[in-house]
Amino acid sequence: MGSIGMFRGNGGTRNYGRLGVVSCRLRDIAGTVTAMTMAGTTNLWAEQAKTPTGSKPKLRVGLIGCGGISGVHLEGWKRLNPDCRIVATADPIEARRHQRGEQAEVPTSHRFAYLTDILKAGIEIDAVDICTSNAAHAPVAIEALGHGLHVMCEKPLAMTPQQVRDMIAARDRSGKILMTAQHMRFENRSAQLKAYLDTGVLGEVYYARAQFLRRRFLPGRITFIDKTQSGGGPTIDIGVHILDLTLHLMGHPEPVSVSGITPQKMAKRKDIRGWWGEWDREKITVEDFAAGFIRFKNGAALTLECSWLANIKEPELTKITLMGENAGAEWPDLTIHGETAGSATDTHLTFPDDKVGGHLKEVAAFADAVLTGKPSPVPTEQSLNVIRILDGLYRSHESGREVVL
């Protein structure tokens, strides 16, 4: 289940970016942009062979879960039309599946309550885009993989490490792609910083600090605040974003232990007001704050802070600090800090803004991987480590001590 941030860490508008290579044609995007990818540099907007109008799309997708975040995913798929197309929608809430179905120009007969119904109806699909509540991620993904479908699933990939392991087993049996929709990796600013760090400019990174703090942005829907449906509060909602990106920038060191707290401090107070509206204070069963200390096999460490209701100055603070032997780096400011010939140096990375969001690019990267036989743009084993760490935070809070992963 996704969440869309409203503010950038420095108070400005969030700028989504990061281009994946895709063989589908992208439409209605002005200009020509050179995209940095893990494999190199590719001009995404170059003219490509277009599927004739009315012909069968190369990639037929079922949109499973039609809540808020699915609208952003849908925009990504519409930009890949006609080569890639949403051909069926599923959501137990009838109004939502019909709303997304109309937006995607899906026939009424191809709108269902569940993925199971799509499969029983014999609708031909090649992949699913899962935007359900967190509790449904694992069972829906496993069902899809069991029917030979590629899967892109919103974050968090699952609620527990064991669920992720079960998903990996289903992936391996099917031979299909399983990808977590970690859109912050695909933002242009993240991609550019990652490419710069991959030159080795920082040397060995021995410490990182990851923060995703909101002052009064608690999502009030029951699927966010009931732990049986969400798996947790800000830890698993927004902490998963900043943790995944930090590990990505660090080169994915292997976590070995976690110590932390995940308390609920303010969410039941009636004098606290949410800037996204009210929530049921009797039904909220998740934390509203988390802080943790993670150790890695290579000797590095990371601290993580996340909250929906933090008494901080900024409406939202998202920040990553990396400390290396040769230099340090900060995101989203995209600055590098070091010393040369006895003088302190501060470098600011600059590059053209491509104006394309990370959500759109993750969809494009997934489609490209499916159509060209590339591996998952977000390896599931990396997502497993993210969930292992978050699960470790909850277990550490419950036990009052450090836990070994």
Secondary structure, DSSP 8 states (H G I E B T S, - for coil): ------S-TTSS----------SS---S--S--EEEETTEEEETTS------TTS--SEEEEEE--SHHHHHHHHHHHHTTTTEEEEEEE-SSHHHHHHHHHHTT--GGGEESSHHHHHHTT---SEEEE-S-HHHHHHHHHHHHHTT-EEEEESSS-SSHHHHHHHHHHHHHHT--EEEE-GGGGSHHHHHHHHHHTTTTT-SEEEEEEEEEESS----SHHHH-HHHHSSSHHHHTHHHHHHHHHHHHT---EEEEEEE----STT-TT---TT----TTT--S-SEEEEEEEETTS-EEEEEEESS---SSSEEEEEEEEESSEEEEETTTEEEEEETTEEEEEE---------HHHHHHHHHHHHHHHT---SS-HHHHHHHHHHHHHHHHHHHHTS-EE-
